[in-house]
Amino acid sequence: MNKMRIEGLTMAITDMDAMVKFYESVFDVRFAAHEMYGATLYQGGWIGLNLLFCPREIAQNTAEQNRHQFDIIVDDLDAVIEMVNSSGGEMMGEIAIQSDQKVASIKDPDGNSIVLKQQL
């Protein structure tokens, strides 16, 4: 079988300014702006992936809800949630304590859900 790995991820973005601010603040992504297709796209490294934010209109994405969900392991869930709340994101319910994890679901400014997990 061929070895495979995910190189990058393109996200169709509705509110570009809010999303760039959120991912820079919460996930420490450092974006570079690129003029392409008559618009500004943002590219940066995120958790080993090449992350590209593309305006929703150019991507021709008409979905009203996300079609993906990330599960991300964090060192300090409470600190990340604080950054989420101060950076335009929001909690989806309460923090859950499972046998070996604290788990919280959040939404980024475009409404994409992300599950944050801290190992106990």
N, C-alpha and C positions, 0 to 999 in steps of 0.2 A: 504494500500500500504506500502511496506517496505521502511524504511528510507534509503536513499543512500547518499554517499558523495564520491568524488574522493579522493583517498588516494595518488596516485602517478602518475607519467608520465615518460615514458621512451622515449628518443629521440635517433634515429639512427644518429650518427655523422660522418661526413667525415673528418673535420679538428679539431681533438680533442683539440690540444693546443690552437688554436685560439678561439674555442667555450668556453673552460673553462675560459680563460682570459676574454672574453667578458661578460659572465654571472656573473663572480665574480666582474668585474669592474662596469657594468651597473646596475645589479640587486642585488648586495651584497650577492650572493650565496657563501657559504663556502663549497667547495667540499672536500671529502675524497676519496682517490684513493683505489680501490679494485682490486686485481688480480683475475680474473675469466675467464674461458674458454680460457686460454692462452693469455689473453689481459688485459689491464688496463681499468677499468670502473670507472666513477666518480659519486659519489652520494652526494647530498646535499639538504637542505631545500630551497624551493622557493615559496613564497606567500602561505604558508600553505600546499604545496605539497611536497612529496618525489620525487625529480627530479633525474633521472638516465640517464647519458650519456653513451651510448653503441656504440662501433665502428660499423659503417654501415655494415661492412662485417659480423660481428657476428649476427647482427639483420637481415641479409639477405634482406635489404631494397635496392631496385634498383631505387626508385623514384628520379627523377632529380630535382623536386620542392617539397616544403613542402606540406604535406597533412593536415596541421592544421594551424590555425592562432590564436594568442592570442590577446585579447583586454585588455590592462592594464591601470588602472587609476593611474596617477602619480600626485604628488603635484606641481612639477615645470618642465614643459615640456621642456623648454629651457635648463635647467641644465642636464636633462636626454639625450637630443639630443647631447649636448656637449660630454657627456661620450660615447655615441654611436659612434660618429665620431672619438674619440680618442682611441677607443677600438676595431677597426676592423669592425664595422658595417657601414651601409650606409643608407641615407635617400632615400625614394621612393617618389619623388615629393616634393611639398611644404607643409608647415603647413596650414591647413584649419581652418577657424574660423566658427563654427556653432553657433546656437542660444545660447547654454549654455556650449560649449566646444571648446577648441583648440585641434586639432587632427593631428597627424603625423604618417605616415607609415614608418617603417624601415625594414631593413633586418639584421639578425645576420650574422656572418662570413660564415655559411653554406647555406645562402640564404633563411632561414625561415623568413616569414613576421610576423611582430608584429605591432599592432596598439596601439599607445600611446595616452591617452586622459587626458586632464587636465580640470577639471570643472572650469567654469568662475563664 
